[in-house]
């Protein structure tokens, strides 16, 4: 595989990871919105929905978004390296 092909593949992977993480976070956000006041309950509450899965997942995906570099930084890196756009 040539260097250009490898770079494009790497950048596609970064873009896919960023998009997947953002989508997962949005899905969790929507689920929490649908739960209304029950969304604020944590795992040990007797009225919690789905054992607190959505609340936990929402916070977890937020950590992935921040930990992997913000989405804007990821997209800028892809634009610079894969597309050759200026900084």
N, C-alpha and C positions, 0 to 999 in steps of 0.2 A: 504494500500500500504506500502511495506517495505521501509526502508531507502535507500537501494541500488536502487530500482526502481524509487523512487522519485528523487534521485540524477541524475540518468541517464536521466530521463525526463527533468529535469532542464538544464542539460548540452546540451541535444539535442535542447532545445528551444534557448539557447544562441548561439549555432552553427548556427541554422536556421536564427536567427535574424542577426547575423554577415554576413552570406552568402547573405541574401536578401538585406541588406544595400549595400554591396560591388557590387552586381549585378546591383542594381538600379543606383549606381554611374557610373558604367561602361556603362550602357545603355545611360545615360545622356551624358557621355563623347563622346560616338560614335555619338550621335545625334548632338552634338556641332561640332564635326569634319566634319560631312556631311554638315553642314550649312556654313562652310567656314567662310568668313569674317563677315557674318551676325550673327554669334554666339556671337560676341562681343557687339551687340546692346542690350540695356536694354529696359524695358517695355514701356517707354514713346517715343521711336523712332517710326517714321512712317513706317520704313522698317523692323521692328522687326518680327521674325518668331514665330508663335504660342503664341503671346502675351508675349513672354519672359519666357514661361513655362520652357523650357529646361535649360536655364541659371539659373533661380531661383532654380529649382529642383537639379541641379548639386551642387550648393553651399549648399543647405539644406542637401543633403545626405552626403556631406563632413563633415558638422557639426555633423551629427549623427554618422559617423564613428569615429570622434575624441572624441565626447562627451561620447560615450558608451565605451570608452577605445579602443585603436587601435586594429585592427584585430589580430595582432600578440599577444598582451596581452590576448585577448579573447581566442585565440587558445591555448596559453600556459596554461591558467587556465583550459580549458577543458581537455587538455592532462594530467595535474597533477591530477585533481579531478576525472574525469570519467574513465580515462585509467590507472591511478595509476603510471604514468611515473614520474621519478625523476625531481626535479627542476633544 
